[in-house]
């Protein structure tokens, strides 16, 4: 008897809410990335604008860091799912996932050449650390995640106290290339930016990765209990967690503003930013799941689901488009417009991607980057066109008959 070949999870077996959450996170990613260009380069003063000001508050409290933390949760969930799928087929899940993360690192390098805020490299590297937990229980994963989250404010404060990193000094290594009209300079600038602002920056390399790993372990634990396939069973808990985390986030933001005025030195020793970020992200995640269970916003969720099925393609597309739109190799409109303009561009790109994703998935089995990554990970060819898959299936059935 021949061993069963390892196959990706069929599209018909995908859990809709996972793709919806990925789609939502991608909105935050493109908005959070593109708003950077509102202030990039030499400072240009724009007249005060109530729309821009409101959007800046919205970004700070609702969007900033909420997307990559949510994607980290979903990455952890997907990790556990893939490991189970591979192990069930009698294959070595550690070897398979290591190969999968290697190719993700390759894609991350390509993406980093266009965008030095790339997060794929972090997921790929932390994926190797996740392998240490692949046989652990949900309880163990939650305990480690909780410990990491509890430590983060103190670690962040201590690293800040040590003053090991100076962002202005780091920028001097690459920002002089920011204004170039040459693509090679832009690639070098982005790769250097990734290295100097993230890879050797303790505040990011240690603190942000602690948070990412905690979120991944939370997602891993969620898969261990099949959380997203059992949402209806957890509806009461979803509502409770939604209100509890929302209340905590609002109260923490208010408290932080008062403490900052009364005793600004307090935050030299305790930086609760990621506590507030994570509570907001969890509140948003639970709120989306709650709305989904209640059958609300179905048209909007359909668009998010299409985006979520092509998360990697859409994320890289956003990164690759950025220099064409904002830098001097393209239209060169960085920091020339008021803040709201960059949010508008981000939302416009998102709307276009929703339409593109729906069109693509009506004809193809996977997003183009997902298809390439799957083939590299599994070491075999998969049909990308839906009609090719049907013909292949019919041909196989005829031989068996």
C-alpha positions in Angstrom: 0.0 0.0 0.0 1.4 3.4 -1.0 1.7 6.1 1.6 -0.9 8.8 1.4 0.6 12.0 -0.1 0.5 15.2 1.9 -1.9 17.7 0.4 -2.8 21.3 1.3 -6.2 21.6 3.0 -8.8 21.8 0.2 -10.5 25.2 -0.3 -13.9 23.6 0.6 -12.6 22.6 4.0 -11.4 26.1 5.0 -12.9 27.7 8.0 -14.6 30.9 6.8 -14.1 33.0 9.9 -10.3 32.5 9.7 -10.2 34.0 6.3 -12.5 36.8 7.4 -10.2 37.7 10.2 -7.2 37.5 7.9 -9.0 39.8 5.5 -9.8 42.3 8.3 -6.1 42.2 9.4 -5.0 43.0 5.9 -7.1 46.2 6.0 -5.1 47.3 9.1 -1.8 46.4 7.5 -2.3 48.5 4.3 -3.6 51.4 6.3 -0.9 51.2 8.9 1.8 50.9 6.2 0.6 53.6 3.9 0.0 56.2 6.7 3.8 56.1 7.2 4.3 58.0 4.0 2.3 61.0 5.4 5.3 61.9 7.5 8.2 60.2 5.7 11.1 62.3 4.5 11.5 66.0 5.1 8.7 67.4 7.3 6.0 69.3 5.5 3.5 71.2 7.6 -0.1 70.9 6.5 -3.0 73.0 7.7 -5.0 71.4 10.6 -7.8 69.2 9.3 -10.4 67.6 11.5 -10.7 64.6 9.3 -7.0 63.9 9.4 -6.9 64.5 13.2 -9.8 62.1 13.7 -8.1 59.5 11.5 -4.9 59.8 13.4 -6.7 59.1 16.7 -8.4 56.2 15.1 -5.1 54.8 13.8 -3.5 55.1 17.3 -6.3 53.5 19.3 -7.8 51.0 16.8 -5.4 50.1 14.1 -1.7 50.5 15.1 -0.2 47.1 15.9 -3.6 45.4 16.0 -3.2 43.8 12.6 0.1 42.1 12.9 -0.8 40.8 16.4 -4.1 39.4 15.0 -2.2 37.8 12.1 0.2 36.3 14.6 -2.7 34.6 16.4 -3.9 33.2 13.0 -0.4 32.2 12.1 -0.2 30.1 15.3 -3.6 28.6 14.5 -2.5 27.7 11.0 0.8 26.2 12.3 -1.1 23.8 14.6 -3.5 22.9 11.7 -0.7 22.2 9.2 1.3 20.1 11.7 -1.8 18.0 12.5 -2.5 17.6 8.8 1.1 16.5 7.9 1.4 14.2 11.0 -1.9 12.5 10.1 -0.5 11.6 6.7 2.4 9.8 8.3 5.0 12.4 7.3 7.5 14.3 9.5 5.8 17.6 10.4 9.0 19.2 11.7 10.9 18.7 8.5 7.9 19.8 6.4 7.3 23.0 8.4 11.0 23.8 8.4 11.0 23.7 4.6 7.8 25.8 4.6 9.4 28.5 6.8 12.6 28.5 4.7 10.6 29.4 1.6 8.6 32.0 3.6 12.0 33.6 4.5 12.9 33.7 0.8 9.6 35.5 0.1 10.2 37.8 3.0 13.6 38.8 1.6 11.9 39.7 -1.7 9.2 41.6 0.1 11.7 43.4 2.3 13.3 44.9 -0.8 10.1 46.8 -1.4 9.1 47.5 2.2 11.4 47.6 5.2 8.5 47.1 7.7 8.1 43.5 6.4 6.7 41.1 9.0 7.0 37.9 7.0 10.6 37.4 8.2 9.4 37.6 11.8 6.7 35.0 11.2 9.2 32.7 9.4 11.9 32.9 12.1 9.3 32.5 15.0 7.9 29.6 13.1 11.1 27.7 13.8 10.6 28.5 17.6 7.0 27.3 17.4 8.3 23.9 16.4 9.4 23.5 20.0 5.7 23.5 21.0 4.2 21.4 18.4 3.5 18.5 20.8 2.4 20.6 23.7 -1.1 21.0 25.0 -3.3 24.1 24.8 -2.8 24.7 28.6 1.0 24.7 28.2 0.8 27.1 25.2 -1.5 29.5 27.2 0.8 29.5 30.2 3.8 30.4 28.2 1.9 33.0 26.3 0.6 34.5 29.5 4.1 34.6 31.0 5.4 36.4 27.9 2.6 39.0 28.0 3.1 39.7 31.7 6.9 40.3 31.2 6.6 42.5 28.1 6.0 45.9 29.9 9.0 45.4 32.1 11.3 44.1 29.3 10.3 47.1 27.1 11.0 49.5 29.9 14.4 47.9 30.7 15.5 48.0 27.1 14.5 51.6 26.8 16.4 52.4 30.0 19.6 50.8 28.6 19.4 53.1 25.5 20.9 50.5 23.2 19.3 51.9 20.1 19.1 55.3 18.5 16.6 55.6 15.7 18.1 58.7 14.2 21.6 57.0 14.1 20.0 54.0 12.5 18.2 56.1 9.8 21.5 57.7 8.8 22.5 54.3 7.3 19.8 54.2 4.8 17.4 57.3 4.6 19.7 59.2 2.3 18.6 56.7 -0.4 14.9 57.4 0.3 14.7 60.2 -2.2 16.5 58.3 -5.0 15.0 57.8 -8.5 16.9 54.6 -8.9 15.3 51.2 -8.1 18.6 49.6 -6.9 18.9 52.4 -4.3 15.3 51.8 -3.1 16.0 48.0 -2.8 19.1 48.7 -0.8 17.4 51.3 1.3 14.6 48.9 2.3 16.9 46.0 3.0 19.1 48.2 5.1 16.1 49.7 6.8 14.9 46.2 7.8 18.3 45.4 9.3 18.9 48.7 11.1 15.5 49.4 12.4 14.3 45.9 13.2 16.8 43.2 13.2 19.4 44.9 15.4 16.9 47.1 17.3 16.4 45.4 20.7 13.1 47.2 21.2 11.8 45.4 18.1 13.9 42.3 18.0 13.1 41.3 21.6 9.9 43.0 22.7 7.9 42.8 19.5 9.0 39.1 19.0 7.9 38.3 22.5 4.4 39.7 21.7 4.3 37.9 18.3 5.3 34.6 19.9 2.7 35.0 22.7 0.0 35.7 20.0 1.1 32.6 18.0 0.9 30.4 21.1 -2.6 31.8 21.8 -3.6 30.8 18.2 -1.9 27.4 18.7 -4.0 26.9 21.9 -7.1 27.9 20.0 -6.5 25.3 17.4 -5.9 22.7 20.0 -9.5 23.2 21.2 -10.8 23.7 17.6 -12.0 27.1 18.7 -12.9 28.7 15.4 -14.9 25.6 14.3 -16.8 25.7 17.6 -17.7 29.4 17.7 -21.4 28.7 18.4 -20.4 26.8 21.6 -18.3 29.7 22.8 -20.8 32.5 22.0 -21.3 33.5 25.6 -17.6 33.5 26.3 -17.0 35.6 23.1 -19.4 38.3 24.4 -17.8 38.3 27.8 -14.2 38.6 26.5 -15.3 41.2 24.0 -16.7 43.5 26.7 -14.0 42.7 29.2 -11.1 43.5 26.8 -12.8 46.5 25.4 -13.4 47.9 28.9 -9.7 47.2 29.8 -8.4 48.9 26.7 -10.5 52.0 27.2 -9.8 52.3 30.9 -6.1 51.7 30.3 -5.9 54.5 27.7 -7.6 56.9 30.0 -5.5 55.9 33.0 -2.3 56.2 30.9 -3.1 59.8 29.9 -3.8 60.8 33.6 -0.6 59.0 34.9 1.5 60.5 32.1 0.4 64.0 33.3 0.7 63.3 37.0 3.9 61.2 37.0 5.5 60.9 33.6 8.5 59.0 35.0 6.3 56.1 35.9 6.4 54.8 32.3 10.2 54.7 32.5 9.8 51.5 34.4 6.6 50.1 33.1 5.4 50.3 29.5 1.9 48.9 29.1 1.6 49.7 25.4 1.4 46.0 24.3 -1.2 45.2 27.0 -3.4 47.8 25.6 -2.7 46.7 22.1 -3.4 43.1 22.8 -6.7 43.8 24.7 -7.9 46.0 21.8 -6.9 43.3 19.2 -8.7 40.6 21.2 -11.8 42.8 21.5 -11.8 43.3 17.8 -11.3 39.6 17.0 -14.1 38.6 19.4 -16.4 41.3 18.0 -15.9 40.1 14.4 -16.6 36.5 15.5 -19.7 37.6 17.3 -21.0 39.5 14.3 -20.3 36.6 12.1 -22.2 34.2 14.4 -25.2 36.6 14.3 -25.2 36.7 10.5 -24.4 40.4 10.3 -22.5 42.3 7.6 -22.5 39.3 5.3 -21.6 41.2 2.2 -18.7 42.9 3.9 -17.5 39.6 5.3 -17.7 38.0 1.9 -15.2 40.5 0.6 -12.9 40.0 3.7 -13.1 36.2 3.1 -11.8 36.6 -0.4 -9.0 38.8 0.8 -8.2 36.3 3.5 -7.9 33.4 1.1 -5.1 35.4 -0.6 -3.5 37.0 2.4 0.1 36.5 1.3 -0.6 37.6 -2.3 -2.4 40.7 -1.1 0.1 41.6 1.6 3.0 41.4 -0.9 1.0 43.3 -3.5 0.5 46.1 -1.0 4.2 46.3 -0.3 5.3 46.2 -4.0 2.8 48.9 -4.9 4.0 51.3 -2.2 7.2 52.5 -3.9 5.4 52.9 -7.2 2.8 55.1 -5.5 4.8 57.0 -2.9 8.5 57.1 -3.7 10.5 59.0 -6.4 10.8 55.8 -8.5 7.0 56.2 -8.9 4.6 59.1 -8.3 6.7 60.6 -5.4 3.8 61.7 -3.3 5.2 60.9 0.1 4.3 63.6 2.7 3.0 66.0 0.1 -0.7 65.5 1.0 -2.7 65.8 4.2 -2.9 62.7 6.4 -6.4 61.6 5.2 -5.1 61.3 1.7 -2.9 58.3 2.6 -5.7 56.6 4.4 -7.9 57.1 1.3 -5.2 55.6 -0.9 -4.9 52.6 1.5 -8.7 52.0 1.4 -8.8 52.4 -2.4 -6.0 49.7 -2.7 -8.0 47.5 -0.4 -11.2 47.8 -2.4 -9.4 47.1 -5.6 -7.8 44.0 -3.9 -11.2 42.7 -2.8 -12.5 42.9 -6.4 -9.3 41.3 -7.7 -9.4 38.5 -5.1 -13.0 37.6 -5.9 -12.2 37.6 -9.6 -9.1 35.5 -9.2 -10.6 32.9 -6.9 -13.6 32.4 -9.2 -11.0 31.0 -11.7 -8.1 29.7 -9.7 -7.7 27.5 -6.7 -5.1 29.6 -4.9 -3.7 33.1 -4.9 -0.6 33.3 -7.1 1.9 33.7 -4.2 0.1 31.0 -2.2 0.3 28.7 -5.1 4.0 29.2 -5.5 4.6 28.8 -1.7 2.5 25.6 -1.6 4.4 24.0 -4.4 7.8 24.9 -2.9 6.6 23.6 0.5 5.1 20.3 -0.7 7.7 19.7 -3.4 5.1 19.0 -6.0 2.9 20.7 -8.6 -0.7 21.6 -7.8 -3.2 22.7 -10.5 -3.9 26.4 -10.2 -6.8 26.7 -12.6 -10.1 25.2 -11.3 -10.8 23.5 -14.6 -7.4 21.9 -14.5 -8.2 20.5 -11.1 -11.5 19.1 -12.4 -9.9 17.5 -15.5 -7.1 16.0 -13.3 -9.7 14.6 -11.0 -11.8 13.1 -13.8 -8.7 11.6 -15.4 -7.7 10.0 -12.2 -11.2 8.5 -11.7 -11.2 7.1 -15.2 -7.9 5.3 -14.6 -9.3 3.8 -11.3 -12.5 2.7 -13.1 
